[in-house]
Amino acid sequence: MPRPDEAGNRGSGRRLGGERAGRRVTAGRPGSAAVAVATRIDFPEEGGALAGRRCTGGGSPGSPRRRPRCYRLLVPFLFLLSLALPAEAADPWYADLKGHWAEDEVRVLWEEGVTDGYPREDALGRWQWLFLPNAFMERAQFAVLLAKVMGLAPDPQGPPVYRDVPPEYVAGGGLEAFPWIQAGGRAGIFSNEPGGRFRPGEGIRRDEAAAMLVHALDLGWYADSLTEDRLQGLLGRYADAQRIRPELRRAVAAALDLAIMVGYGDGYLRPDRPLTRAEGATLIYKSALMRVGAEPPVFSPDGDGQDEQTTLEAQALLNRNQVSWQVELLDIHGTVRYRWAGTRLPARWSWDGHDEQGRPLPAGLYLLRGVLTARQGARFLSAVEPVQLVYHRLAATASPVVVEPGEPVHVTALTEGPVQQVALEPPGTGARPMIPVAPGRWEAAWTVPAALPPGTYPLVVRAAFPPVHREQTLYVQVLPTLWIQGWAEPNPAAPGSPVTVRAETPAGATRVLLDAPGEVRPMDLAPDGPGRWILRWTVPAGVPPGSILGLGLEARRGSATARTSLRLEIGGIPRGEPVFHLSH
């Protein structure tokens, strides 16, 4: 009988405690260093469910579990022959994939040593490996493939993460899935599994596969950031969206938004349809063969020293076959705003939010897309990964900045970025929330206490952009109470004679008016120094001597006014009285 690994092994090469992790729990796996025996594997019909099973060494119910025994012994000399076989061996190429639509995708995964198939001995005693592409893929099989592609290390230690995946659990094809499901569970890839059950033997649904990929690609933050309107817009277009598992709705919406998952042309999503092994492998191939991302995925290069740049990360499964790579940063319109490229893909590099010309990019959502070129010229695209560029900005104004006691001051704040609250803190009081009147616009008012002494006072505006804050201090000048005093020279004055009217006010007065008899409108006094005003006015000639004229003075400063009145005596002899002149 030929050696089962003659077809050319491409080993995944992962070890767990000295043994190959992910091995099949059959002593007769081809190429293993255990007993070379024929393996009894249950092969499902194409399109049927692959049920995982626990293999026990017999015994009564309740007896201690033994290592699985799903084999039948062959002749003893095969045992000795097996000791010479290599301990690191993986599946030869699968005999049932020739001409299959998923052949190329599965071959790439197989070349990187992450696939697991089904060994079978034909009637002539020759070993073949099958992929069974049209059989339904178990949840355990999908989980193991995803964990391997994501580069997780198998983790057999500790209590089981899921109570229905004990250490001895065997998935379809004799695959020992426990250490991989443990690793994925602890890494947070397999979330939202109610009741602590993984249901490893069930077929993987489309919505479940999409959710696992979203969490494996660290896109949980993006799923959580989707608004209800956006969520409804993404899912509402499909007539059967209500069949999505409720706890997976956000993850499925994110998968649709980022083209990890697509619907059908007839308007249905079919979220509960189980994936075949070919479909599951292809979905992982398209989403995770090359992975790009940013950490943190939301950053703010606005000069405050916090999250000024992000670290771009890239990983590729084509470790041996890559020739060149490039990562593009696209805006939401698909325009490339930055392009990084090279021959060997670096693990990480930093980005400060500028374009290739060194100009800061506007705030918003951007998309990272990776392209990897293999030796054969094949190009592999990564899943699109979002990165959010935000600026935590605050700009506030106060009006008026010179104010009278008792007058209101209106404060307006403009914000950019995901602000949680904006507050105003006037002098001598606590902070009070400002009112949002439009997106990114906040307003508040503060009335100057009438008894507040004159001076310059701060108004502090604070904006909360968790975890950072922005603060801006505005200053207003509170004026002293407006007053005016005045006098006329000479007083008394004769009819038709000139009079000089003078006034004094606080330095902040902007205008002084004289309201005099016989004038059509008030007259402006001219400034004559800080707080001093002057006007020359002529007493009307027809004013009778001995009378008293009332002159009104008004000072203005903004909306404030102050008034006073003057008494001007009119001198001379009253009319109608005889005047005697001495003559020689």
C-alpha positions in Angstrom: 0.0 0.0 0.0 1.5 3.4 -1.0 2.3 5.9 1.7 -0.7 8.1 2.3 1.3 11.4 2.1 3.0 10.7 -1.2 0.7 13.3 -2.9 2.8 16.1 -1.6 2.2 17.3 1.9 1.6 21.0 2.7 1.7 20.9 6.5 0.0 23.5 8.7 3.0 22.7 11.0 1.2 23.8 14.2 2.3 21.9 17.3 0.5 21.6 20.6 2.5 20.0 23.5 4.8 18.2 21.1 2.0 16.9 18.9 0.4 18.4 15.8 -2.5 20.6 16.9 -5.7 20.0 15.0 -4.8 16.4 14.4 -7.4 13.8 13.8 -8.1 11.6 16.7 -7.4 8.4 14.8 -4.3 6.4 15.3 -4.2 5.8 11.6 -4.1 9.3 10.2 -1.8 9.1 7.2 1.6 10.5 7.9 1.3 10.5 11.7 3.8 8.9 14.0 1.1 6.9 15.7 -0.1 3.4 14.8 -0.7 3.1 11.1 -4.2 1.6 10.9 -7.1 2.0 8.7 -9.5 4.7 9.9 -13.2 4.3 10.2 -14.7 7.6 9.1 -18.4 8.2 8.5 -18.7 10.0 5.2 -21.9 12.0 4.7 -23.6 12.4 1.4 -22.7 15.5 -0.5 -24.9 18.3 0.7 -25.7 16.6 4.0 -24.8 17.7 7.4 -21.5 16.7 8.9 -22.2 15.8 12.5 -19.3 15.9 14.9 -19.1 13.0 17.3 -17.4 12.0 20.5 -15.5 8.7 20.2 -15.1 6.8 23.4 -13.3 3.7 24.3 -16.5 2.0 25.3 -17.4 1.5 29.0 -20.6 2.0 30.8 -22.4 5.4 31.0 -20.8 7.6 33.6 -17.4 5.9 33.4 -14.3 8.1 33.0 -13.8 9.2 29.4 -11.0 7.5 27.5 -9.0 8.7 24.5 -11.1 8.2 21.4 -10.7 4.9 19.6 -12.3 4.9 16.1 -10.2 2.4 14.3 -9.6 -1.2 13.6 -6.2 -2.8 13.9 -4.3 -4.1 10.9 -1.4 -6.4 10.8 1.4 -5.7 13.3 4.1 -4.9 10.8 2.3 -1.8 9.8 2.8 -0.5 13.3 6.6 -0.8 12.8 6.3 0.8 9.4 4.5 3.8 10.8 7.3 4.7 13.2 9.4 5.8 10.2 6.8 8.2 8.8 7.2 12.0 9.5 5.4 13.4 12.5 4.5 16.6 10.7 2.2 15.9 7.8 -1.0 17.4 6.5 -3.6 16.6 3.9 -2.5 15.8 0.4 -4.4 17.6 -2.3 -8.1 16.7 -2.3 -9.2 14.2 -5.0 -12.8 15.6 -5.2 -12.0 19.3 -6.0 -10.8 18.9 -9.6 -13.0 21.2 -11.7 -15.0 22.5 -8.7 -15.8 26.2 -8.7 -14.0 26.6 -5.3 -10.9 24.7 -6.4 -8.6 27.7 -6.6 -9.7 29.2 -3.3 -9.3 26.0 -1.4 -6.0 25.3 -3.0 -4.6 28.6 -1.7 -5.7 27.7 1.8 -4.4 24.2 1.4 -1.0 25.5 0.3 -0.8 27.5 3.5 -1.6 24.3 5.5 -4.8 25.4 7.2 -7.4 23.1 5.6 -8.6 19.8 7.0 -10.2 17.1 4.8 -11.5 13.5 5.1 -9.1 10.6 4.6 -10.5 7.6 2.8 -9.1 4.2 1.8 -10.4 3.1 -1.6 -11.1 -0.5 -2.6 -7.5 -1.1 -3.7 -6.2 0.0 -0.3 -5.0 3.4 -1.5 -5.5 6.5 0.6 -7.3 9.5 -0.8 -8.1 12.8 0.9 -11.5 14.4 0.1 -12.7 17.9 0.9 -16.4 17.2 0.4 -17.0 20.7 -1.0 -20.7 20.3 -1.3 -21.4 18.9 2.1 -22.6 21.3 4.8 -19.9 22.8 6.9 -20.1 22.3 10.6 -19.7 25.2 13.0 -16.7 23.4 14.5 -15.1 23.0 11.1 -15.7 26.7 10.2 -14.3 27.8 13.6 -11.1 25.7 13.3 -10.4 27.0 9.7 -11.1 30.6 10.8 -8.8 30.3 13.9 -6.0 28.8 11.8 -6.3 31.5 9.1 -6.3 34.2 11.8 -3.1 32.8 13.1 -4.4 31.9 16.6 -2.4 29.4 18.6 -4.3 26.3 19.7 -5.2 26.5 23.4 -5.9 23.1 25.0 -5.5 24.4 28.6 -8.1 25.3 31.2 -11.8 24.5 31.5 -13.9 24.4 28.3 -15.1 27.7 27.1 -18.3 26.0 25.8 -19.9 23.2 27.7 -20.7 21.3 24.6 -17.1 21.3 23.3 -15.2 19.1 25.8 -11.5 18.3 25.3 -12.3 15.0 23.6 -14.8 16.5 21.0 -14.2 15.3 17.5 -15.5 17.2 14.5 -16.4 15.7 11.2 -13.5 14.1 9.4 -12.0 13.1 12.8 -10.8 16.7 13.4 -9.8 17.4 17.0 -11.5 20.9 17.3 -11.2 21.6 21.0 -8.0 23.6 21.2 -8.9 25.8 18.2 -12.4 26.5 19.5 -10.9 27.3 22.9 -8.5 29.7 21.3 -11.2 31.4 19.2 -13.6 31.7 22.2 -11.0 33.3 24.4 -10.0 35.7 21.6 -13.6 36.8 21.3 -14.2 35.6 17.8 -17.1 33.4 18.6 -19.3 35.8 20.5 -23.1 35.9 21.2 -23.4 32.2 21.8 -26.3 32.0 24.3 -26.3 29.5 27.2 -22.6 28.8 26.9 -23.2 26.3 24.1 -21.3 26.3 20.8 -23.4 23.8 19.0 -20.3 22.5 17.1 -22.0 19.8 15.1 -24.7 22.1 13.6 -24.2 23.5 10.1 -22.8 27.1 10.1 -25.5 29.6 9.0 -24.7 32.5 6.8 -25.4 35.1 9.6 -23.3 33.1 12.0 -20.4 33.0 9.6 -20.6 36.7 8.9 -20.7 37.5 12.6 -17.6 35.4 13.3 -15.7 37.1 10.6 -16.7 40.6 11.8 -15.4 39.8 15.3 -12.3 38.0 13.9 -11.4 41.1 11.8 -11.8 43.3 14.9 -14.9 45.1 13.4 -17.1 44.8 16.5 -16.5 48.6 17.2 -17.8 49.4 13.7 -20.9 47.2 14.2 -21.6 48.9 17.5 -21.2 52.4 15.9 -24.0 51.8 13.4 -27.0 54.0 14.1 -30.5 52.6 14.2 -31.3 54.4 10.9 -28.2 52.9 9.3 -29.0 49.5 10.7 -32.5 49.6 9.2 -31.1 50.9 5.9 -28.7 48.0 5.6 -31.1 45.2 6.7 -34.4 46.6 5.6 -33.7 46.1 1.9 -33.9 42.3 2.4 -37.3 40.7 2.7 -36.1 38.0 5.1 -33.9 40.1 7.4 -36.1 39.1 10.4 -34.7 35.6 10.1 -31.3 36.9 11.3 -30.5 35.8 14.9 -31.4 38.9 16.9 -28.1 39.1 18.7 -26.2 39.0 15.3 -28.1 41.9 13.6 -25.4 44.5 14.1 -22.6 42.2 13.0 -24.5 41.1 9.9 -25.3 44.8 9.1 -21.6 45.6 9.4 -20.7 42.6 7.2 -23.1 43.9 4.5 -21.8 47.4 4.8 -18.2 46.3 4.3 -19.0 43.7 1.6 -17.9 40.8 3.7 -21.3 39.4 3.0 -23.7 40.1 0.2 -27.3 39.4 -0.4 -29.0 37.6 -3.3 -30.3 39.4 -6.4 -33.8 38.4 -5.6 -33.9 40.7 -2.6 -33.3 37.9 0.0 -30.5 37.5 2.4 -31.1 33.9 3.4 -29.3 34.4 6.8 -30.3 31.0 8.1 -29.1 29.0 5.1 -26.2 26.7 6.1 -23.0 27.1 4.2 -21.3 24.3 2.3 -17.7 23.5 3.0 -16.7 25.2 -0.3 -18.8 28.3 0.6 -17.4 28.5 4.1 -13.8 28.1 2.9 -14.3 30.7 0.1 -15.9 33.2 2.5 -12.9 32.9 4.8 -10.5 33.1 1.9 -12.0 36.3 0.6 -12.2 38.0 4.0 -9.1 36.9 5.8 -6.5 35.8 3.2 -5.0 39.3 3.6 -6.0 41.4 6.5 -5.5 45.1 7.1 -6.6 47.2 10.0 -5.8 50.2 12.2 -5.3 50.3 16.0 -6.8 52.4 17.3 -9.5 52.3 14.5 -10.6 55.8 15.6 -7.9 58.5 16.2 -7.7 62.2 16.3 -4.6 64.0 15.1 -5.6 67.4 16.5 -2.6 68.3 18.6 -3.7 67.4 22.1 -1.2 64.5 22.5 -3.9 61.8 22.6 -4.4 59.3 19.8 -2.4 61.6 17.4 -1.7 58.7 15.1 -2.8 55.2 14.4 -0.9 52.0 13.7 -1.8 50.3 10.5 -1.5 46.5 10.7 -1.3 44.0 7.9 -1.2 40.2 7.8 -1.3 37.8 4.9 -1.7 34.1 4.7 0.5 33.9 1.6 3.7 33.8 3.7 5.7 32.0 1.1 4.3 33.2 -2.2 3.9 37.0 -1.9 5.8 39.1 -4.4 4.4 42.6 -3.7 1.8 44.4 -1.7 0.0 47.6 -1.5 -2.5 49.1 1.0 -4.8 51.9 -0.2 -6.7 54.4 1.9 -10.0 55.4 0.2 -12.6 58.0 1.1 -16.2 57.1 1.1 -16.4 58.1 -2.6 -13.7 55.5 -3.5 -11.0 58.0 -4.2 -7.5 56.9 -3.1 -6.1 59.3 -0.6 -3.0 57.4 0.3 -1.1 54.4 -1.0 1.6 52.4 0.7 3.4 49.7 -1.2 6.4 47.4 -1.1 7.7 43.9 -1.8 7.4 42.2 1.6 4.4 43.0 3.7 5.4 44.8 6.9 3.6 43.8 10.1 2.7 47.4 11.0 3.5 51.1 10.3 2.1 54.4 11.6 -0.1 57.0 10.0 -0.8 60.5 11.2 -3.9 61.4 9.3 -2.2 63.3 6.4 -2.3 62.5 2.7 0.8 61.7 0.6 1.4 65.5 0.1 1.5 66.0 3.9 -1.9 67.7 4.0 -4.3 66.8 6.9 -7.3 64.9 5.6 -10.8 66.0 6.6 -12.5 64.2 9.4 -14.6 61.3 8.4 -14.7 57.5 7.6 -12.0 56.1 5.4 -11.5 52.5 4.1 -8.4 50.5 4.1 -8.0 48.0 1.2 -5.1 45.6 0.8 -3.8 44.0 -2.4 -1.3 41.2 -2.4 0.4 39.8 -5.5 1.6 36.2 -5.6 4.4 34.7 -7.6 2.0 33.4 -10.2 0.7 36.9 -10.8 -2.5 36.3 -8.9 -3.8 39.3 -7.0 -5.6 38.9 -3.7 -7.8 41.6 -2.2 -8.4 42.0 1.5 -11.7 42.7 3.1 -12.4 46.5 3.5 -11.5 47.8 6.9 -12.8 51.1 8.2 -10.7 53.7 10.0 -12.3 56.8 11.5 -10.5 60.2 11.5 -12.0 62.6 14.0 -11.0 66.0 15.3 -12.0 67.1 18.8 -12.5 70.8 18.1 -14.3 73.5 20.1 -14.7 77.2 19.0 -16.8 79.5 21.1 -17.9 83.2 21.0 -19.6 85.6 23.3 -21.8 88.6 22.4 -21.5 91.3 23.5 -18.1 91.2 25.0 -18.6 94.6 26.7 -21.8 94.5 28.7 -23.9 96.5 31.1 -24.9 95.1 34.5 -28.3 93.4 34.1 -27.8 92.7 30.4 -27.6 89.1 28.9 -24.5 87.7 27.2 -25.1 85.1 24.5 -22.6 82.3 24.1 -22.4 80.1 20.9 -20.1 77.0 20.7 -19.2 75.1 17.5 -17.9 71.6 17.9 -16.4 69.0 15.5 -16.2 65.3 16.5 -18.3 63.0 18.6 -19.1 65.4 21.4 -21.1 64.2 24.4 -21.9 67.5 26.1 -21.0 71.2 26.1 -21.3 73.3 29.2 -20.9 77.0 30.1 -19.4 78.1 33.4 -20.1 81.8 34.2 -18.2 83.6 36.9 -19.2 82.7 40.5 -21.6 79.9 39.5 -21.4 76.2 38.5 -21.3 74.8 35.0 -24.6 74.6 33.1 -25.3 72.5 30.0 -25.5 74.4 26.7 -28.4 73.6 24.4 -27.8 71.9 21.1 -29.6 73.9 18.4 -28.1 72.1 15.3 -25.5 69.4 14.7 -22.3 70.8 16.1 -23.9 74.0 17.4 -24.6 74.9 21.0 -26.1 78.0 22.6 -26.5 79.4 26.1 -27.1 82.8 27.8 -25.8 84.5 31.0 -27.4 87.6 32.5 -24.9 89.9 34.2 -26.0 90.4 37.8 -27.0 94.0 38.4 -24.7 94.3 41.4 -21.7 92.8 39.8 -18.8 95.2 40.1 -17.2 96.5 36.9 -14.3 94.5 35.6 -13.3 91.7 33.2 -14.8 88.3 33.9 -14.2 84.8 32.4 -16.8 82.6 30.7 -15.5 79.0 30.5 -16.9 76.7 27.8 -16.1 73.0 28.1 -16.8 70.2 25.6 -16.6 66.5 26.5 -15.3 64.2 23.8 -14.8 61.1 25.9 -12.1 60.3 26.7 -10.7 63.8 26.0 -12.0 67.2 26.8 -11.7 70.6 25.2 -11.9 74.0 27.0 -12.1 77.6 25.9 -12.2 80.7 28.0 -14.0 83.8 26.8 -13.8 87.2 28.5 -16.5 89.8 28.9 -16.0 93.3 30.3 -18.7 94.4 32.7 -19.0 98.2 32.6 -19.8 100.4 35.6 -23.3 101.8 35.9 -23.9 104.5 33.2 -24.3 108.0 34.6 -24.2 111.6 33.3 -23.8 115.0 34.8 -23.7 118.4 33.0 -23.8 122.2 33.2 -24.1 125.2 31.0 -21.8 128.3 30.9 -22.7 131.1 31.4 -25.8 130.6 33.5 -27.8 132.8 33.5 -27.6 133.6 29.8 -29.2 136.3 27.7 -31.6 135.6 24.9 -29.7 135.1 21.6 -26.4 134.6 23.4 -24.1 131.6 23.0 -24.0 128.9 25.8 -21.4 126.2 26.2 -23.0 122.9 27.4 -20.6 120.4 29.1 -21.2 116.8 30.2 -19.3 114.1 32.0 -19.9 110.3 31.8 -18.0 107.1 32.4 -15.3 106.5 29.8 -17.4 103.8 28.1 -20.2 106.1 27.0 -20.5 106.2 23.3 -22.8 109.1 22.7 -24.3 112.2 24.5 -27.3 114.1 23.3 -28.7 117.5 24.2 -32.5 118.1 23.9 -33.1 121.9 23.9 -36.2 124.0 23.4 -36.6 125.2 19.8 -34.6 122.3 18.3 -36.2 119.9 15.9 -34.1 116.9 17.1 -31.5 116.2 19.8 -28.0 117.4 19.2 -24.8 115.4 19.7 -22.2 116.6 22.0 -18.6 116.2 20.8 -16.0 114.2 22.8 -13.7 116.5 24.7 -11.5 113.8 26.3 -12.2 110.6 28.2 -15.7 110.9 29.6 -16.0 114.5 28.7 -18.3 116.1 26.1 -19.0 119.6 24.8 -21.5 121.6 22.7 -21.9 125.2 21.9 -25.5 126.3 21.6 -27.3 129.6 21.1 -30.2 130.6 23.3 -33.2 131.4 21.1 -33.6 135.1 20.8 -37.3 135.0 21.5 -36.9 133.5 25.0 -38.3 136.0 27.5 -35.8 137.3 30.0 -36.3 136.0 33.5 -37.6 132.6 32.3 -35.9 129.3 32.9 -35.2 126.8 30.2 -35.0 123.0 30.8 -32.1 121.3 28.9 -32.1 117.5 28.7 -28.8 115.5 28.5 -28.8 111.8 27.6 -25.8 109.4 27.6 -25.8 106.2 25.7 -23.7 103.0 25.9 -25.0 100.1 23.9 -28.5 99.6 25.0 -28.0 101.4 28.3 -29.0 105.1 28.7 -28.6 107.7 31.5 -30.4 111.0 31.6 -30.1 114.3 33.5 -31.6 117.8 33.1 -30.1 121.3 33.4 -31.8 124.6 34.4 -30.7 127.5 32.3 -31.8 131.0 33.6 -32.4 133.6 31.0 -31.1 137.0 32.1 -31.9 140.6 31.0 -35.0 142.9 31.5 -38.4 141.3 31.0 -40.3 142.7 28.0 -43.2 145.0 28.5 -41.6 147.1 31.4 -40.6 150.7 30.7 -37.0 151.5 30.4 -35.8 155.0 31.4 -32.7 156.6 30.1 -31.0 159.7 31.7 -30.1 162.3 29.3 -28.5 165.8 29.6 
